[in-house]
Amino acid sequence: MTERVSTPLRAATVAVVVVFVLNGFHFASWASRLPAVRDALELRPNQLGLLLLVGAIGSLVALPLSGMVVQRLGAPRTVASFAVLNVAGLLVAATAVQLGSLWLAGIGLVLFGVGTGVWDAAMNIEGAAVEQRLGRAIMPRFHAGFSFGTMAGAGLGAVAAWLGLPVLVHLGVVLAVSLAAVLWAVRAFLPAGTHDEQHDAGADGAAPRRSPFAAWTEPRTLLIGLVVLAAALTEGAANDWVSLAVVDGFGTSDAVGALGFAVFVTAMTGMRLLGTVLLDRWGRVPVLRLSAGLALAGLLVFGLVDNLAVALVGVVAWGLGAALGFPVGMSAASDDPRHAAARVAVVSTVGYAAFLAGPPLLGLLAEYVGYRQSLLAITIPILVGLLVMKAAAPLPTATPAATDTFAGPGVEPGLGERRA
């Protein structure tokens, strides 16, 4: 199968990896500087939580419409347009930090939230389309790319914090280069019409087009959304709070806080690259249960143990456990290629709602119990996700990507159960 992959399809695959990498890079570049943002704006934990929640509102409003936006504009124009909005929002927020303006920071984060949410959903829809064209599951490779981007963003953020660079200078330089790369990459995306469900209707094209909201009424899709919600909250809480929790919880420097965040994203990336072996041997559902167990253990250690070195071991387990829920959920939602775009849009919306809105709410709790202890609240959605994980099992009518194996790094072998 590999030798029959066309050059345009191969280029589209690389392009999707690039935009996933850069999306993660943008998010982590901002998240790694949150201690500096907090100090510059003189925010208490509840105030910082509210600021981040305001930023998430933009994403929560825009995400449900992302599937229709991709249908109207096409994935290349959608990613390019909302990547520009993403960068503009971050630069406005960074300018607000420089000026000490809380209201301007809120406006910037709303713009950032809209740009991030639609960009995220569009790249997942494009990734699902590429996966269907290839006939094998590669979504985890794309999400590993996102993790590599967060590693790079966290690493550069730690260096910037150590050097004492202003947030505006740091973000202004790295985002200008990154945005240029995004605009270059989207030119290689799949052609217009790829994400239109009608092309799967049959040879005569007579099948009626489904409502774009039909997937929101499907029990399996919504249960997959719950699994992804738990995973996304587990990941998103670390992105927003682990650096601050290390700084305040253990009385250390901003640079060590950024290093703690880098430990998390490194562990998560490693699991996304190595998870294919586990999925090949045990299948989706057992691996998701193992992931939930690791996340629970890691959160309990980080939230309850007062030794920094041991707590960082908990961060490693936390990162390992957060790694596979989102990409496995995306592939489960795209088992049936006829309706993959709509279902991926639904699951992305549920997941990113948790990813963006959940962590700010933890900031409100942190005002009363502290950053580390507030993170223990994430154990509740993880337990709920455990109860519904069977929904991620492959459909009987799944594309061959749900059963075939693929040996590439970071790619789950079909995301399905092991073949007899």
C-alpha positions in Angstrom: 0.0 0.0 0.0 2.8 2.4 0.9 4.4 2.5 -2.6 1.0 3.5 -4.1 0.7 6.7 -2.0 0.8 9.6 -4.4 3.1 12.5 -4.0 0.3 15.0 -3.3 -1.1 12.7 -0.6 2.4 12.3 0.9 2.8 16.1 0.8 -0.6 16.6 2.5 0.5 14.2 5.3 3.6 16.2 6.0 1.7 19.4 5.9 -0.8 18.1 8.5 2.1 17.1 10.7 3.6 20.6 10.4 0.4 22.4 11.4 -0.1 20.1 14.4 3.5 20.8 15.5 3.0 24.6 15.2 -0.4 24.6 16.9 1.2 22.9 19.9 4.1 25.3 19.7 1.9 28.3 19.9 -0.1 27.0 22.8 3.0 26.0 24.8 4.8 29.3 24.1 2.0 31.1 25.9 1.5 28.5 28.6 5.1 28.3 29.5 5.1 32.1 30.3 2.1 32.1 32.6 4.1 32.7 35.8 5.5 35.8 34.2 2.0 36.8 33.0 0.7 36.3 36.5 3.4 38.4 38.1 3.2 41.2 35.5 -0.6 41.6 35.9 -0.4 40.9 39.7 -3.1 38.2 39.5 -4.3 36.0 42.3 -5.1 32.3 41.4 -8.8 33.0 40.9 -8.2 36.1 38.8 -5.8 34.2 36.5 -8.3 31.4 36.3 -11.0 33.9 35.2 -8.7 35.5 32.7 -8.0 32.1 31.1 -11.7 31.3 31.2 -12.5 34.5 29.3 -10.1 33.4 26.7 -11.7 30.0 26.4 -15.1 31.6 25.7 -14.0 32.4 22.1 -13.2 28.8 21.5 -16.4 27.5 23.0 -18.5 29.7 20.8 -16.5 29.0 17.6 -15.9 25.3 17.9 -19.4 23.9 17.2 -19.3 25.8 13.9 -15.9 24.6 12.9 -17.1 21.7 10.7 -19.3 24.1 8.7 -16.5 26.6 8.4 -14.2 23.9 6.9 -17.0 22.9 4.5 -17.4 26.6 3.4 -13.8 27.7 3.3 -11.9 24.5 2.9 -9.3 23.2 5.3 -6.3 25.2 3.9 -8.0 28.6 4.1 -9.6 27.8 7.5 -6.3 26.8 9.1 -4.5 29.8 7.5 -7.1 32.3 8.5 -7.5 31.2 12.1 -3.8 30.7 12.6 -3.5 34.4 11.8 -6.2 35.2 14.4 -4.4 32.9 16.9 -1.2 34.8 16.5 -2.9 38.2 16.6 -4.6 37.3 19.8 -1.4 36.2 21.5 0.4 39.3 20.4 -2.4 41.5 21.8 -2.2 39.5 25.1 1.6 39.8 25.2 1.3 43.6 24.6 -1.2 43.7 27.5 1.3 42.0 29.8 3.9 44.6 28.8 1.4 47.5 29.5 -0.1 45.8 32.6 -3.6 46.0 31.1 -5.9 43.2 32.3 -8.8 44.2 30.0 -6.6 44.2 26.9 -5.2 40.8 27.9 -8.8 39.5 28.0 -9.5 40.8 24.5 -6.3 39.2 23.2 -7.1 35.8 24.8 -10.6 35.8 23.3 -9.1 36.3 19.8 -6.5 33.6 20.6 -9.3 31.3 21.8 -11.3 31.7 18.6 -8.2 31.2 16.4 -7.0 28.2 18.4 -10.4 26.4 18.5 -11.2 26.5 14.8 -7.6 25.9 13.8 -7.5 22.8 16.1 -10.8 21.4 14.8 -9.9 22.1 11.1 -6.5 20.3 11.4 -8.2 17.3 13.0 -10.7 17.1 10.2 -7.9 17.4 7.6 -6.0 14.7 9.5 -9.0 12.4 9.4 -9.4 12.9 5.7 -5.7 12.1 5.1 -6.0 9.0 7.3 -9.0 7.8 5.2 -7.2 8.4 1.9 -4.1 6.5 3.2 -6.2 3.6 4.4 -4.3 3.3 7.7 -4.5 5.0 11.0 -2.0 7.8 11.5 -3.8 10.3 13.7 -1.5 9.5 16.7 1.4 10.7 14.6 -0.3 14.0 14.1 -1.0 14.3 17.8 2.6 13.4 18.5 3.5 16.3 16.3 1.4 18.5 18.5 3.3 17.2 21.5 6.6 17.9 19.8 5.4 21.4 19.3 4.6 21.8 23.0 8.0 20.4 23.9 9.7 23.0 21.7 7.4 25.8 22.9 8.0 24.8 26.6 11.7 24.5 26.1 12.1 27.9 24.4 9.7 29.3 27.0 12.0 28.0 29.8 15.0 29.6 28.1 13.2 32.9 27.6 12.2 32.9 31.3 15.7 32.1 32.4 17.1 34.9 30.2 14.4 37.3 31.6 13.0 38.1 28.1 9.8 40.1 28.1 6.8 38.0 27.0 6.1 40.3 24.1 9.7 40.0 22.7 9.7 36.2 23.2 6.3 35.6 21.5 6.8 38.3 18.8 9.9 36.6 17.4 8.8 32.9 17.6 5.3 33.4 16.4 6.3 35.4 13.4 8.5 32.5 12.2 5.9 29.9 13.1 3.0 31.7 11.3 5.0 31.9 8.1 5.6 28.1 8.3 1.8 27.5 8.7 0.9 29.6 5.7 3.5 27.6 3.7 2.3 24.2 4.9 -1.4 24.6 4.2 -0.7 24.9 0.4 -0.1 21.2 0.4 -3.4 20.2 2.0 -5.9 17.9 0.2 -7.9 19.5 -2.6 -11.3 21.1 -2.1 -14.2 18.7 -1.6 -12.2 16.2 0.4 -14.1 17.0 3.6 -17.5 16.9 1.9 -19.5 13.8 3.1 -21.4 13.8 -0.2 -18.4 12.3 -2.0 -18.9 9.0 -0.1 -22.6 8.8 -1.0 -22.1 6.3 -3.8 -21.4 6.3 -7.5 -24.7 8.0 -8.5 -24.2 10.7 -5.8 -27.9 10.4 -5.0 -27.7 9.8 -1.3 -29.1 12.7 0.7 -26.8 15.0 2.6 -27.0 14.7 6.4 -27.6 17.6 8.6 -24.2 19.0 9.9 -25.7 18.6 13.4 -26.8 15.0 13.0 -23.6 13.6 14.7 -24.6 15.5 17.9 -27.5 13.0 18.4 -25.4 9.8 18.0 -24.8 8.0 21.4 -21.5 6.4 20.3 -20.1 9.8 19.1 -21.1 11.5 22.4 -19.6 8.7 24.5 -16.4 8.9 22.6 -16.6 12.6 23.3 -16.7 11.9 27.1 -13.5 9.8 26.8 -11.8 12.6 24.9 -13.2 15.1 27.4 -11.4 13.4 30.3 -8.1 13.1 28.3 -8.3 16.7 27.1 -8.9 18.0 30.6 -6.0 15.9 31.9 -3.7 17.4 29.3 -5.1 20.9 29.3 -4.9 21.3 33.1 -1.2 20.4 32.9 -0.6 22.9 30.1 -2.2 25.7 32.1 -1.3 24.9 35.7 1.7 22.5 36.1 4.3 25.3 35.8 2.5 27.4 38.4 1.9 24.5 40.6 5.6 23.6 40.7 6.6 27.3 41.4 4.1 27.9 44.1 3.7 24.4 45.5 7.4 23.9 46.0 8.7 27.4 46.3 11.0 27.3 43.3 11.8 29.5 40.3 9.8 30.3 37.2 12.5 28.4 35.2 12.0 25.3 37.2 8.2 25.6 36.8 8.7 25.8 33.0 11.0 22.7 33.3 8.2 20.8 35.1 5.9 21.6 32.2 8.5 20.4 29.8 8.7 17.1 31.7 5.0 16.6 31.3 4.9 17.2 27.5 8.0 15.1 27.0 6.4 12.1 28.8 3.2 12.6 26.8 5.1 12.8 23.5 7.1 9.6 24.3 3.8 7.7 25.0 2.3 8.9 21.7 5.3 7.6 19.8 5.5 4.3 21.6 1.7 3.7 22.1 1.5 1.9 18.8 3.1 -1.2 20.4 0.6 -1.2 23.2 -2.3 -0.7 20.9 -1.1 -3.5 18.6 -0.9 -5.9 21.4 -4.0 -5.0 23.5 -6.3 -2.8 21.4 -8.0 0.5 22.0 -10.0 -0.1 25.1 -7.4 -1.9 27.3 -4.8 0.8 26.4 -7.2 3.6 27.2 -7.9 2.0 30.6 -4.1 1.7 31.2 -3.8 5.4 30.3 -6.5 6.4 32.7 -4.8 4.4 35.5 -1.5 6.1 34.9 -3.1 9.6 34.8 -4.9 8.9 38.1 -1.7 7.7 39.8 0.3 10.6 38.5 -2.2 13.2 39.6 -2.4 11.7 43.1 1.3 11.7 43.5 1.8 15.2 42.2 -1.1 16.6 44.3 -0.3 14.9 47.6 3.5 14.3 47.8 5.5 17.2 49.1 8.9 16.1 47.7 9.6 17.9 44.3 11.6 15.0 42.8 8.8 12.5 43.6 6.2 14.9 42.4 8.0 15.1 39.1 7.8 11.3 38.8 4.0 11.8 39.2 4.2 14.4 36.4 5.8 11.7 34.2 3.0 9.2 34.9 0.4 12.0 34.4 1.9 12.8 31.0 2.0 9.1 30.0 -1.7 8.7 30.9 -2.8 11.9 29.1 -1.2 10.9 25.8 -3.5 8.6 23.9 -7.0 9.5 24.8 -7.4 12.3 22.3 -5.8 10.7 19.2 -7.6 7.4 19.8 -10.9 9.3 20.2 -10.3 11.1 16.9 -9.6 7.8 15.1 -12.6 6.1 16.7 -14.8 9.0 15.5 -13.5 8.5 12.0 -14.0 4.7 11.8 -16.8 5.3 9.2 -15.3 7.6 6.5 -18.7 8.6 5.2 -19.4 10.7 8.4 -15.9 11.2 9.7 -15.8 15.0 9.3 -19.0 15.7 11.2 -18.1 13.2 14.0 -14.5 14.4 14.3 -15.9 18.0 14.6 -18.2 16.9 17.5 -15.5 15.0 19.4 -13.1 17.9 18.8 -15.6 20.3 20.1 -16.2 18.3 23.3 -12.5 17.7 23.8 -11.4 21.2 23.2 -14.2 22.6 25.4 -12.7 20.6 28.2 -9.1 21.4 27.2 -9.8 25.2 27.2 -12.6 25.8 29.7 -11.9 23.2 32.3 -8.4 24.3 33.4 -9.5 27.9 34.1 -12.2 26.6 36.4 -9.5 24.8 38.4 -8.0 28.3 39.0 -11.1 29.2 40.9 -10.7 26.1 43.1 -7.0 26.8 43.5 -7.9 30.1 45.3 -9.1 27.9 48.2 -7.0 24.8 48.2 -3.8 25.7 46.2 -2.7 24.9 42.7 -1.5 21.3 43.3 -4.5 20.2 45.3 -7.0 21.7 42.9 -5.6 19.4 40.1 -6.9 16.4 42.1 -10.4 17.4 40.8 -9.5 16.0 37.4 -9.7 12.4 38.8 -13.5 12.7 38.7 -13.8 13.0 34.9 -11.1 10.4 34.4 -13.2 7.9 36.4 -16.3 8.8 34.3 -14.3 8.2 31.2 -13.3 4.8 32.4 -17.0 3.8 32.6 -17.7 4.6 28.9 -14.4 3.6 27.2 -16.0 0.6 25.4 -17.6 3.2 23.0 -14.1 3.6 21.4 -14.0 0.0 20.2 -13.9 -0.2 16.4 -17.1 -0.3 14.5 -17.9 -3.5 12.6 -18.1 -1.4 9.4 -14.8 0.4 10.1 -12.4 1.3 7.3 -9.4 -1.0 7.0 -7.5 1.6 9.0 -9.2 0.2 12.0 -7.8 -3.3 11.5 -4.6 -3.0 9.5 -1.3 -2.5 11.2 1.3 0.1 10.4 4.8 0.1 11.8 5.6 3.8 11.6 6.6 5.6 14.8 3.8 7.1 16.8 1.1 5.5 14.6 -1.4 3.2 16.3 -1.8 0.0 14.4 -5.3 0.5 13.2 -6.4 1.7 16.7 -8.4 -1.5 16.7 -8.3 -4.8 18.5 -5.5 -7.1 17.8 -6.3 -9.4 14.8 -6.5 -13.1 15.4 
